């Protein structure tokens, strides 16, 4: 059998393997979508949430935000209380692609920007995630994508070589960060286009 040029795939989790969107929670909080979007743009922002991914606790991060926005205190607390409601299920086609890669003997790992304590619950809810041999969680490393160090940690834990590893993420900046570290990259948009890319790399 000819040796593959790519022998390892490293997946992001949010919006690559599992759907993640805080709107699944906040649509039930705000009667008007415009008010919800303003809240997510100005209060519980992605920049604020990234601090969870960096390892700051929900409690500490919420306390600082509630001091700035005391009128939104209950809504801010929902970010922790209903975090798993933001993750309703798998991205269509993701589990099937992982199964096909497993059948082909391709090593699969995860590299995710994610708060503490979330991954064990997700593994229980969605058994297909257990097909990932290792998963690097940003909060545990105190680093987030696209910081170069976190890609190096992922490669070391996976026992993978950058030049033979494909990294898949829905955030283009994270893909570019991986490519800058010598990995191949795929900017995820849907499972169909990922399947075509995997075929191009000789993995399917």
N, C-alpha and C positions, 0 to 999 in steps of 0.2 A: 504493500500500500504506500502510495506517495505521501510523504510527510506534509502536513498542512502548513501553509504560511501563517495561518491564524489557528491557535489551538485553545484559546481561552476567551470567554465573553464575560465582561463585567457589566452588570446592569445597575442603573439607578432604579429606585423602587417607585417613588411617587410620580404618577402620570407616565410611567413606563410599564410597570407591572401592576400597580394598583392605582385606581383613580383617587385623587386627592383634591378637594376643593372646599374651602371654608363656607362657601355659599350653601352647601347642603345643610349647614346648621343655621346660618344667619338669614336665610329666606323665611324661616319660621319665626324670626325675632322682629324683623322689620316689615311693616306692611307695604312699604314702597321700595322697589328695587333701587331707585336712585339714592335713598337713604342708606341702604345696605352698602352700595358701592362707595358712598362717601365714607362710611365707617371703616371699610376695608382699605381705603386709600389714605385715610387721615389718622385713624386710631390703631386698629389691629393691622398694621401694615406688614408687608413681607420683610422689610428691614427689621421690624420689631421681632417677627417670628424667627428670623435667622439667628437671633441670640439664643433661642431655645435650641436650635440646631448646633450652636457653638457650645452648648453645655450649661447655659444659665437656666435655673429652675423656672418652671411655670410660675411658682409662687413669687419669687423675687422679681421676675420680669413683669408680672401682672401688677405687683404693688407699685412699681415705678410708674407704670402707665396709668393706673387708676389715680395716682396723685396728680397727673396732668389732666385727666379726663374723668373726674369723679362722677359726672352724670352718666357715664357709660360703664360704671363699675360692674353691674350684673352681666352685661353683654361681654365684657372683657373676660370675666370668670368662666364663661361658657367655652372659651378657647381650650381650657384644660378639661372642664367637666364633660364636654361632648366632643373631644378631639377625634375619637374613633368614628363618630357619625360623619366626619368629613371624609371618611374612607369607605365608601359604600360597597366596593367590590373590585374585581380585577379589571384592568384595561382589556377590552375585547381582543381576543386572540393571543394574549400574552402567555397564558398558561400552556396553550397548545404549542406555541413556539418553543417554550422551554422543554416541553416533553419531546419535541422533535430533535432538539439539540442533545438532550440526554441520550436518546436512541442512537445518535451519531457519535457518542462518546466525547462530546465537547465539554470541557471544564467550565462551570458557571459559578460566578461569584457576584456579590452585591457591594455597591458603594453608594451610600445614601446620606444626604443631609436630613437628619431626623433627631428629634429630642430623645432624652433618656427614657427608657422604660416602654417605648412604643413597640419596638420590634418583637419582643416575646409575645405580645398580644396578637400582633399580625400573623405570626407564625402559627398560632393556635387557630385563628380565624380562617386563614388561607393556606392550606397544607402545601400547595405547590411551591410556596416560598422556601420550603425545606429542601428543594432541589438546588438551592444556592449553597455551595460548600462552605464559604465564609462570607460574612457580611460586615463591612466596615461602616460603623455608625458615627457620624460626625461628632455628636455630643460626647461620645466616649473618648474621642481623640482630641477634643478641644480645637478642631480644625474643620473648616467647611470647604466644599468645592466652590470655586476652582483654585484654591490654594495648592501649590505644587506638592507640599508635603503629604497631603492625604492620598494622592495617587501613588506615591512611593510606598506608603503604608499598605495600601491595597495590594500592590504587586508583591510586596514582601510576604504578607500573610497568605496570599494565594499561591506563592511559589511560582509566580508567572514572570514571563519576560515581556517587557513593554512592546517590543517589535512584533510579538506574536499574540498580542492581546487586543481585542476590540472592546471599546467602551461605548455604552449606549446611554444617552441621557436626553431628556426633552428640553433641557436648557442649553442653548448653543454655547454660552460662555463656559459651561462646564465641559462640553465636548472640546472646545478650543483649548481649555486648560489641560485636558488629557493628552491632546495631540502635541502640545508644547512639551510634555513629558515623554514623548516618544511612542505613545499608544496610538492605535488606529481609532477613529471615532465615527459614530453614526448619530446624527441629530434625529431623535425619535419624533415621528409625527403620528404614525399608526402602525399596527402590526403588519399590514400588507407591505408597506414600504420597507419595514425592517426585514421581513422575510426575503424580499428581493435582494436587499443588501447582504444578508447572510448567504444567499445563494451565490452572489458575486464573489464573496470571500471563500467560497468552497466549503461552507459549513453545513449546508443543507443539500 
